[in-house]
Amino acid sequence: MAATLDIVGLRCQYPNSGGRTHSHGPVVNGFSLTLNAGEIGCLLGASGCGKTTVLRSIAGFHSPTEGSITLDGRPLVAPGIHLAPEKREVGMVFQDYALFPHLSVIDNIAFGIQALPRDKRAQICAELLQLVKLDGLEERYIHELSGGQQQRVALARALAPSPKLLLLDEPLSNLDTELRRALALELRDILKARNISALMVTHDQQEAFAFADKLGVVHQGNIEQWDTPYNIYHKPETRYVARFIGQGVLLPGIARSRDSIECELGLLKNHEPHSWTESTSLDVLIRPDDIVEDPHSAIRGTIVSKLFAGTSTVYTLKLATGARVASALPSHDNFEIGSEIGIRVAADHLIAFASEVQDGNPLTPLAADQKL
């Protein structure tokens, strides 16, 4: 499959008020990824990790200090090359939509295609109004629309010039949770119907899982893992990804065989042999959906907090050693804070990393993050 977007070794640094670059290091450092034709990607990470800076660099609003960005084989950024934003054939939907309040819906959509003949503009606008489900609203002004309708106008305006790549900077963050989930799926369907490659930035994991073909977890200006959402969740390659995705906790344990690990939560069995060496110190990943209530279990946890989430309640449990894990239990099991419950691990697919301490000696950073 041909690559639409290719980023290699991107490095970005912002100047301070005196015009010099910040001394604490680059915002983006050695960032690389490839997005294939028709693929929808998403950059996921905490605030300040550099994901929006990457998006701005692709759009042409920020000049990287190193690296290259190529779109459909044409360099946008390379040594001696920094193509102007309007020449990149890249569309962008901003977090605040950046719509023109003095223009109608149809005039907002047509803003970037004024050079086209009138009949061609009308044809494109009619197609896009139908695509984003705004038929009959073309003469309304922005203040007369709901947040979801404004988001659709912003999307239609970005699609009007037929960009080769669409960038979306947290485009759903101003909407309520239920509407965000629905629009993420609707937005994906629209892009797939037009075979448009897209890259979105978000900090919402569920939104990213619903939207993306490929997901990149960004940390401290670099990409920890670029993979399918399934692999990001079930096969995290680094400790950071394991902890960041799905509220994971790493508990210390010991490999008892190639398919079992013993930790504070008992002897955990994997569904198939792994590469663990017996007696090796490991850190095993435990997620909220791995822990179930078992009144007959000798392993106990004290509830220190709870978060009702509709179909489930997520409890934070304090174990005997003081370690804390989360457990997502059915919401009809309404346990009180301070109560003690029996628990067990219901997982046959174990994810473990080499312990950061082996026989009292810290491992090198590379070995500590090496997945076994």
MOGIZI-V720350 format. One record per backbone hydrogen bond with DSSP energy under -0.5 kcal/mol. NH is the residue of the N-H (numbers start at 1). CO is the residue of the C=O. If there is no record, write none. Layout:
BEGIN
nh:NH co:CO
nh:NH co:CO
END
This chain:
BEGIN
nh:4 co:35
nh:5 co:35
nh:6 co:70
nh:7 co:33
nh:8 co:68
nh:10 co:31
nh:11 co:66
nh:12 co:28
nh:16 co:20
nh:19 co:16
nh:22 co:14
nh:25 co:22
nh:27 co:12
nh:28 co:12
nh:29 co:221
nh:30 co:10
nh:31 co:10
nh:33 co:7
nh:35 co:5
nh:36 co:34
nh:37 co:2
nh:39 co:36
nh:41 co:39
nh:41 co:198
nh:42 co:214
nh:43 co:200
nh:44 co:42
nh:44 co:216
nh:45 co:202
nh:49 co:46
nh:54 co:50
nh:55 co:51
nh:56 co:52
nh:57 co:53
nh:58 co:54
nh:59 co:55
nh:60 co:56
nh:61 co:56
nh:62 co:56
nh:64 co:62
nh:65 co:11
nh:66 co:11
nh:68 co:8
nh:69 co:77
nh:70 co:6
nh:71 co:74
nh:72 co:4
nh:74 co:71
nh:75 co:73
nh:76 co:69
nh:77 co:69
nh:78 co:81
nh:81 co:78
nh:83 co:76
nh:87 co:84
nh:88 co:85
nh:91 co:165
nh:93 co:167
nh:94 co:92
nh:97 co:94
nh:98 co:96
nh:101 co:99
nh:103 co:100
nh:105 co:140
nh:106 co:138
nh:108 co:104
nh:109 co:105
nh:110 co:106
nh:111 co:108
nh:113 co:110
nh:114 co:111
nh:116 co:113
nh:121 co:117
nh:122 co:118
nh:123 co:119
nh:124 co:120
nh:125 co:121
nh:126 co:122
nh:127 co:123
nh:128 co:124
nh:129 co:125
nh:130 co:126
nh:131 co:127
nh:132 co:128
nh:133 co:130
nh:134 co:129
nh:135 co:129
nh:137 co:134
nh:140 co:137
nh:142 co:103
nh:144 co:141
nh:145 co:142
nh:150 co:146
nh:151 co:147
nh:152 co:148
nh:153 co:149
nh:154 co:150
nh:155 co:151
nh:156 co:152
nh:157 co:153
nh:158 co:154
nh:159 co:155
nh:160 co:156
nh:161 co:157
nh:162 co:159
nh:164 co:89
nh:165 co:89
nh:166 co:197
nh:167 co:91
nh:168 co:199
nh:169 co:93
nh:170 co:168
nh:170 co:201
nh:173 co:170
nh:175 co:172
nh:180 co:176
nh:181 co:177
nh:182 co:178
nh:183 co:179
nh:184 co:180
nh:185 co:181
nh:186 co:182
nh:187 co:183
nh:188 co:184
nh:189 co:185
nh:190 co:186
nh:191 co:187
nh:192 co:188
nh:193 co:189
nh:194 co:190
nh:195 co:192
nh:196 co:191
nh:197 co:164
nh:198 co:39
nh:199 co:166
nh:200 co:41
nh:201 co:168
nh:202 co:43
nh:205 co:203
nh:208 co:204
nh:209 co:205
nh:210 co:206
nh:211 co:207
nh:212 co:208
nh:213 co:40
nh:214 co:40
nh:215 co:227
nh:216 co:42
nh:217 co:215
nh:217 co:225
nh:218 co:44
nh:218 co:216
nh:219 co:222
nh:221 co:49
nh:222 co:219
nh:224 co:217
nh:224 co:222
nh:225 co:217
nh:227 co:215
nh:227 co:225
nh:232 co:228
nh:233 co:229
nh:234 co:230
nh:235 co:231
nh:242 co:238
nh:243 co:239
nh:244 co:240
nh:245 co:241
nh:247 co:244
nh:248 co:243
nh:248 co:245
nh:249 co:286
nh:251 co:249
nh:251 co:284
nh:253 co:282
nh:254 co:262
nh:255 co:280
nh:256 co:260
nh:257 co:260
nh:260 co:257
nh:261 co:268
nh:262 co:254
nh:263 co:261
nh:263 co:266
nh:264 co:252
nh:266 co:263
nh:268 co:261
nh:268 co:266
nh:270 co:259
nh:271 co:348
nh:274 co:258
nh:275 co:372
nh:279 co:255
nh:280 co:277
nh:282 co:253
nh:283 co:353
nh:284 co:251
nh:285 co:351
nh:286 co:249
nh:288 co:246
nh:290 co:287
nh:291 co:287
nh:291 co:288
nh:292 co:290
nh:292 co:344
nh:294 co:342
nh:297 co:294
nh:300 co:298
nh:301 co:341
nh:302 co:318
nh:303 co:301
nh:303 co:339
nh:304 co:316
nh:305 co:316
nh:307 co:314
nh:309 co:312
nh:311 co:309
nh:313 co:329
nh:314 co:307
nh:315 co:313
nh:315 co:327
nh:316 co:305
nh:317 co:315
nh:317 co:325
nh:318 co:302
nh:319 co:317
nh:319 co:323
nh:322 co:319
nh:325 co:317
nh:327 co:315
nh:328 co:288
nh:329 co:313
nh:329 co:327
nh:331 co:311
nh:333 co:330
nh:334 co:332
nh:335 co:333
nh:338 co:303
nh:339 co:336
nh:341 co:301
nh:343 co:299
nh:344 co:292
nh:346 co:290
nh:346 co:344
nh:347 co:345
nh:350 co:348
nh:353 co:283
nh:354 co:370
nh:355 co:281
nh:358 co:361
nh:359 co:357
nh:361 co:358
nh:362 co:360
nh:363 co:356
nh:368 co:364
nh:369 co:365
nh:370 co:367
nh:372 co:352
END
